[in-house]
């Protein structure tokens, strides 16, 4: 579950979020639509702590993980190692130097969940854009996330890959996660999200 109440955020005197409210229940997939600058991405970044809001309350039922438009993977490392990095937050420094067997098993299960177990040992730089995005989602799963936040996850993908990623996000919601995706494709939002929230000038329109 995710609850955002009265979220406010300004940059250099420009108001980006102006009292934004959003509640997403476990098992729900919500799409955020709106023009550039309407505060969609900033709201997600506030939830995961990448930005500090000026005011408002954020309640997360469990752990939130974010999937970005620019896929932050280490291209020279294989898919499995990239997914294992999702566990770094709960590992001691010594255990994080070489990922232990239990983490690698969990990461493999996450890759299997996104349909890429057969590419586990491939360098991520050699994967397609859609496959890389699914690796990023698997990494979020390895964080044991209860809330998945996806910031324009399909904007750089071809139509077939975009559908695969949207189907995956929809399936994760079906498994009980709260999923929020910033999208610029209304047709995909209407096809896959349970609910659409339009943002204008930092508030839900």
VEXBAMI-43615 format. One line per field, with one value per residue: residue number from 0; residue in one letter; chain; x, y, z of N, C-alpha, C in turn. Coordinates in steps of 0.05 Angstrom, whole numbers, plus 5000, padded with zeros to 4 digits. Layout:
REM VEXBAMI-43615
seq = [NUM|...]
type = [A|...]
mol = [A|...]
n.x = [X|...]
n.y = [Y|...]
n.z = [Z|...]
ca.x = [X|...]
ca.y = [Y|...]
ca.z = [Z|...]
c.x = [X|...]
c.y = [Y|...]
c.z = [Z|...]
This chain:
REM VEXBAMI-43615
seq = [0|1|2|3|4|5|6|7|8|9|10|11|12|13|14|15|16|17|18|19|20|21|22|23|24|25|26|27|28|29|30|31|32|33|34|35|36|37|38|39|40|41|42|43|44|45|46|47|48|49|50|51|52|53|54|55|56|57|58|59|60|61|62|63|64|65|66|67|68|69|70|71|72|73|74|75|76|77|78|79|80|81|82|83|84|85|86|87|88|89|90|91|92|93|94|95|96|97|98|99|100|101|102|103|104|105|106|107|108|109|110|111|112|113|114|115|116|117|118|119|120|121|122|123|124|125|126|127|128|129|130|131|132|133|134|135|136|137|138|139|140|141|142|143|144|145|146|147|148|149|150|151|152|153|154|155|156|157|158|159|160|161|162|163|164|165|166|167|168|169|170|171|172|173|174|175|176|177|178|179|180|181|182|183|184|185|186|187|188|189|190|191|192|193|194|195|196|197|198|199|200|201|202|203|204]
type = [X|X|X|X|X|X|X|X|X|X|X|X|X|X|X|X|X|X|X|X|X|X|X|X|X|X|X|X|X|X|X|X|X|X|X|X|X|X|X|X|X|X|X|X|X|X|X|X|X|X|X|X|X|X|X|X|X|X|X|X|X|X|X|X|X|X|X|X|X|X|X|X|X|X|X|X|X|X|X|X|X|X|X|X|X|X|X|X|X|X|X|X|X|X|X|X|X|X|X|X|X|X|X|X|X|X|X|X|X|X|X|X|X|X|X|X|X|X|X|X|X|X|X|X|X|X|X|X|X|X|X|X|X|X|X|X|X|X|X|X|X|X|X|X|X|X|X|X|X|X|X|X|X|X|X|X|X|X|X|X|X|X|X|X|X|X|X|X|X|X|X|X|X|X|X|X|X|X|X|X|X|X|X|X|X|X|X|X|X|X|X|X|X|X|X|X|X|X|X|X|X|X|X|X|X]
mol = [A|A|A|A|A|A|A|A|A|A|A|A|A|A|A|A|A|A|A|A|A|A|A|A|A|A|A|A|A|A|A|A|A|A|A|A|A|A|A|A|A|A|A|A|A|A|A|A|A|A|A|A|A|A|A|A|A|A|A|A|A|A|A|A|A|A|A|A|A|A|A|A|A|A|A|A|A|A|A|A|A|A|A|A|A|A|A|A|A|A|A|A|A|A|A|A|A|A|A|A|A|A|A|A|A|A|A|A|A|A|A|A|A|A|A|A|A|A|A|A|A|A|A|A|A|A|A|A|A|A|A|A|A|A|A|A|A|A|A|A|A|A|A|A|A|A|A|A|A|A|A|A|A|A|A|A|A|A|A|A|A|A|A|A|A|A|A|A|A|A|A|A|A|A|A|A|A|A|A|A|A|A|A|A|A|A|A|A|A|A|A|A|A|A|A|A|A|A|A|A|A|A|A|A|A]
n.x = [5017|5008|5008|5000|4998|4981|5028|5083|5130|5183|5228|5280|5244|5203|5143|5131|5104|5041|5009|4996|4958|4953|4931|4947|4928|4948|4957|4939|4945|4966|4966|5002|4988|5002|5024|5094|5131|5091|5097|5098|5142|5173|5141|5145|5200|5204|5178|5214|5256|5294|5286|5271|5212|5178|5134|5081|5057|5081|5065|5086|5070|5110|5166|5191|5210|5245|5239|5272|5268|5317|5357|5388|5435|5493|5530|5573|5570|5538|5468|5449|5483|5471|5418|5425|5446|5404|5397|5433|5423|5409|5452|5513|5577|5619|5591|5571|5612|5623|5569|5528|5507|5452|5430|5441|5409|5359|5359|5360|5310|5280|5295|5274|5220|5211|5219|5270|5308|5341|5377|5412|5468|5486|5519|5492|5495|5491|5439|5372|5335|5284|5292|5332|5302|5268|5304|5318|5269|5268|5311|5288|5250|5284|5298|5258|5210|5148|5121|5122|5151|5150|5183|5168|5175|5172|5182|5226|5225|5211|5147|5131|5165|5149|5097|5108|5134|5093|5054|5081|5085|5031|5019|5050|5022|4977|4995|4994|5024|5032|5030|5057|5060|5092|5070|5071|5038|4975|4943|4968|4963|4907|4899|4925|4930|4896|4873|4873|4908|4908|4955|4963|4998|5022|4984|4932|4890]
n.y = [4976|5045|5111|5178|5243|5309|5327|5368|5404|5444|5473|5517|5560|5547|5515|5447|5403|5410|5400|5345|5286|5215|5149|5082|5017|4952|4905|4936|4971|5031|5083|5141|5198|5256|5322|5340|5363|5364|5340|5286|5248|5270|5262|5206|5202|5227|5190|5147|5171|5199|5251|5304|5321|5385|5390|5350|5281|5214|5148|5083|5017|4972|4958|5002|5003|5029|5035|5058|5104|5111|5059|5037|4998|4956|4950|4917|4875|4812|4793|4767|4783|4838|4836|4813|4856|4883|4865|4889|4926|4897|4867|4851|4886|4850|4806|4828|4834|4788|4759|4719|4649|4643|4692|4694|4651|4672|4716|4690|4667|4713|4731|4690|4700|4745|4725|4715|4678|4646|4681|4695|4695|4727|4786|4849|4891|4868|4854|4867|4929|4922|4874|4890|4926|4891|4862|4903|4907|4857|4864|4901|4867|4834|4867|4857|4884|4916|4955|4978|5027|5057|5095|5122|5072|5047|5082|5085|5039|4990|4976|4921|4904|4941|4925|4876|4892|4922|4883|4852|4887|4892|4839|4835|4869|4838|4798|4820|4866|4937|4979|5033|5071|5119|5144|5160|5144|5140|5099|5051|5057|5055|5003|4969|4988|4990|5036|5105|5164|5230|5283|5351|5411|5397|5372|5323|5318]
n.z = [5000|4986|5008|4995|5019|5012|4986|4975|4935|4915|4868|4866|4873|4839|4838|4839|4858|4887|4936|4928|4926|4934|4935|4934|4932|4957|4906|4866|4804|4784|4737|4723|4688|4648|4628|4613|4668|4704|4753|4760|4760|4801|4845|4851|4861|4910|4942|4946|4969|4939|4930|4975|5003|5011|5043|5070|5074|5070|5065|5066|5056|5074|5032|4983|4915|4858|4788|4732|4676|4647|4647|4701|4701|4708|4655|4640|4674|4689|4680|4726|4768|4768|4785|4836|4862|4882|4932|4965|5005|5050|5064|5098|5095|5084|5063|5018|4982|4953|4925|4965|4965|4977|4963|4909|4892|4904|4869|4820|4820|4816|4766|4736|4746|4714|4665|4646|4660|4629|4609|4648|4655|4617|4595|4613|4577|4529|4523|4499|4499|4522|4550|4586|4617|4641|4672|4707|4734|4758|4792|4827|4849|4877|4917|4951|4946|4963|4940|4876|4837|4776|4731|4674|4645|4595|4555|4522|4493|4441|4410|4420|4462|4500|4511|4535|4583|4607|4614|4651|4695|4706|4721|4768|4802|4804|4837|4885|4896|4903|4849|4813|4756|4716|4657|4586|4548|4534|4513|4529|4584|4591|4574|4610|4664|4727|4745|4728|4740|4728|4724|4736|4738|4787|4819|4829|4774]
ca.x = [5000|5022|4990|5013|4979|4989|5057|5091|5158|5191|5256|5287|5221|5182|5127|5128|5081|5026|4989|4989|4948|4950|4930|4948|4925|4962|4943|4928|4964|4957|4983|5002|4990|5002|5046|5120|5132|5067|5104|5095|5167|5182|5126|5157|5226|5199|5170|5237|5277|5313|5280|5259|5189|5177|5112|5064|5062|5084|5064|5091|5066|5132|5189|5186|5233|5239|5249|5276|5269|5344|5360|5414|5447|5521|5530|5594|5564|5516|5441|5446|5497|5455|5394|5435|5452|5380|5398|5456|5414|5406|5476|5537|5597|5634|5575|5565|5635|5616|5542|5526|5490|5423|5422|5441|5385|5335|5360|5352|5281|5269|5298|5254|5194|5209|5222|5298|5327|5359|5397|5424|5497|5493|5524|5468|5499|5484|5410|5356|5324|5262|5304|5345|5282|5258|5325|5314|5246|5277|5327|5269|5238|5304|5296|5234|5193|5119|5111|5139|5148|5163|5184|5169|5190|5170|5183|5248|5223|5194|5120|5129|5178|5133|5075|5118|5139|5067|5042|5095|5076|5003|5020|5060|5000|4959|5007|4991|5041|5022|5047|5052|5077|5090|5069|5063|5023|4949|4932|4978|4952|4880|4899|4938|4927|4869|4863|4890|4908|4920|4967|4966|5008|5030|4962|4915|4870]
ca.y = [5000|5071|5134|5204|5263|5337|5328|5394|5405|5465|5475|5544|5577|5537|5494|5424|5389|5430|5387|5321|5263|5191|5124|5058|4994|4928|4892|4956|4983|5058|5097|5170|5212|5285|5335|5343|5384|5363|5330|5257|5235|5281|5248|5179|5205|5233|5166|5129|5186|5212|5280|5310|5339|5408|5385|5327|5255|5190|5123|5060|4992|4954|4970|5012|5002|5046|5027|5083|5104|5105|5035|5039|4972|4956|4936|4897|4853|4797|4799|4756|4801|4862|4831|4809|4882|4892|4855|4902|4941|4880|4851|4863|4893|4826|4789|4842|4834|4766|4753|4692|4630|4647|4716|4686|4635|4690|4732|4673|4665|4739|4731|4671|4713|4764|4710|4718|4660|4635|4702|4703|4698|4746|4814|4864|4908|4853|4850|4888|4949|4910|4855|4905|4937|4869|4857|4924|4900|4834|4876|4912|4845|4824|4885|4848|4908|4913|4976|4983|5053|5055|5122|5120|5047|5037|5104|5081|5012|4985|4969|4894|4904|4957|4908|4856|4905|4929|4858|4843|4904|4885|4814|4839|4879|4815|4782|4834|4890|4963|4987|5059|5076|5144|5137|5181|5130|5136|5074|5030|5061|5045|4975|4953|4998|4988|5063|5126|5189|5252|5304|5378|5431|5387|5360|5304|5334]
ca.z = [5000|4985|5013|4993|5027|5013|4980|4963|4929|4897|4860|4858|4873|4821|4851|4822|4871|4902|4951|4913|4941|4918|4950|4917|4949|4949|4885|4847|4785|4778|4718|4725|4663|4650|4612|4625|4688|4721|4779|4762|4768|4826|4866|4856|4873|4938|4957|4951|4983|4922|4934|5001|5000|5028|5062|5063|5087|5053|5080|5049|5070|5066|5019|4956|4896|4835|4762|4719|4646|4641|4662|4715|4704|4702|4629|4638|4692|4678|4690|4753|4787|4770|4802|4863|4875|4896|4960|4979|5029|5073|5067|5110|5075|5076|5047|4993|4964|4935|4932|4976|4950|4981|4948|4880|4887|4903|4845|4798|4821|4806|4736|4725|4747|4692|4640|4635|4674|4609|4602|4674|4654|4595|4602|4608|4554|4504|4523|4486|4518|4537|4568|4607|4635|4657|4692|4727|4750|4774|4814|4846|4864|4895|4940|4966|4946|4964|4923|4852|4824|4750|4719|4645|4641|4568|4535|4503|4482|4418|4420|4431|4488|4518|4520|4554|4608|4618|4623|4675|4717|4713|4735|4794|4817|4809|4858|4911|4899|4894|4827|4802|4732|4701|4628|4567|4527|4545|4505|4547|4611|4591|4569|4631|4691|4739|4749|4716|4753|4712|4740|4723|4756|4813|4834|4813|4760]
c.x = [5018|5002|5007|4992|4992|5018|5063|5122|5163|5221|5262|5263|5199|5169|5122|5105|5067|5002|4978|4980|4945|4950|4929|4947|4942|4945|4932|4951|4953|4977|4980|5007|4991|5025|5072|5119|5108|5073|5104|5120|5177|5167|5138|5184|5225|5193|5194|5260|5298|5309|5267|5236|5190|5155|5097|5072|5063|5083|5067|5088|5087|5155|5182|5212|5225|5253|5249|5273|5297|5353|5387|5424|5477|5525|5550|5589|5540|5489|5438|5459|5482|5431|5403|5439|5427|5380|5419|5447|5411|5430|5497|5557|5612|5617|5568|5588|5632|5588|5539|5506|5461|5413|5421|5417|5360|5335|5352|5322|5268|5272|5279|5226|5190|5215|5250|5318|5348|5381|5413|5453|5506|5499|5500|5471|5491|5454|5395|5345|5302|5272|5318|5325|5271|5278|5323|5290|5253|5294|5309|5256|5258|5308|5273|5214|5163|5106|5131|5132|5163|5160|5189|5184|5190|5175|5205|5247|5206|5167|5117|5141|5162|5110|5084|5123|5112|5052|5055|5086|5048|5002|5030|5038|4980|4969|5006|5008|5024|5041|5038|5071|5071|5091|5062|5047|4995|4937|4942|4966|4923|4879|4907|4933|4898|4856|4883|4886|4922|4931|4970|4976|5012|5008|4948|4892|4842]
c.y = [5025|5093|5160|5225|5291|5342|5354|5393|5427|5463|5503|5563|5568|5513|5471|5406|5408|5418|5361|5299|5239|5167|5101|5034|4971|4913|4910|4967|5010|5071|5127|5182|5242|5296|5336|5367|5384|5351|5300|5243|5245|5268|5221|5182|5213|5208|5149|5145|5199|5242|5282|5329|5363|5405|5360|5301|5233|5166|5100|5034|4971|4970|4979|5011|5017|5034|5052|5080|5098|5082|5034|5011|4974|4938|4914|4873|4838|4803|4790|4774|4827|4859|4827|4836|4894|4884|4870|4915|4923|4861|4866|4869|4868|4809|4802|4842|4811|4757|4724|4675|4636|4671|4709|4669|4653|4707|4716|4670|4691|4741|4712|4684|4732|4751|4711|4700|4649|4656|4711|4709|4716|4774|4831|4883|4894|4847|4872|4907|4937|4890|4869|4916|4915|4860|4878|4918|4876|4844|4888|4890|4833|4843|4877|4871|4900|4933|4980|5009|5053|5082|5120|5095|5037|5058|5100|5054|5011|4975|4941|4892|4919|4941|4887|4868|4912|4904|4848|4861|4898|4859|4817|4851|4856|4797|4796|4858|4915|4974|5015|5064|5103|5136|5162|5169|5123|5109|5050|5033|5049|5015|4958|4962|4994|5016|5083|5151|5209|5274|5329|5397|5421|5375|5340|5320|5322]
c.z = [5000|4989|5013|5000|5027|5006|4965|4958|4909|4891|4851|4856|4855|4834|4831|4832|4890|4917|4938|4932|4923|4938|4931|4936|4939|4928|4864|4830|4776|4758|4723|4697|4667|4634|4627|4645|4706|4748|4782|4773|4795|4849|4872|4870|4903|4954|4964|4963|4965|4922|4962|4997|5019|5050|5052|5077|5066|5071|5061|5065|5061|5053|4991|4940|4871|4810|4745|4688|4636|4659|4674|4721|4698|4677|4627|4655|4681|4692|4719|4773|4790|4788|4831|4877|4888|4925|4977|5005|5053|5078|5083|5089|5066|5058|5020|4973|4944|4943|4942|4960|4953|4965|4918|4873|4885|4878|4820|4797|4811|4776|4723|4725|4724|4665|4628|4649|4655|4601|4627|4672|4631|4606|4595|4584|4528|4503|4509|4508|4535|4558|4591|4627|4652|4678|4714|4745|4768|4797|4836|4863|4884|4919|4959|4968|4948|4946|4900|4840|4798|4736|4689|4636|4612|4547|4515|4489|4457|4427|4432|4459|4509|4529|4540|4582|4622|4629|4649|4699|4726|4728|4763|4813|4824|4831|4885|4915|4892|4873|4816|4779|4720|4671|4611|4544|4539|4538|4521|4575|4612|4588|4594|4660|4701|4742|4738|4732|4736|4730|4723|4744|4784|4830|4816|4801|4765]
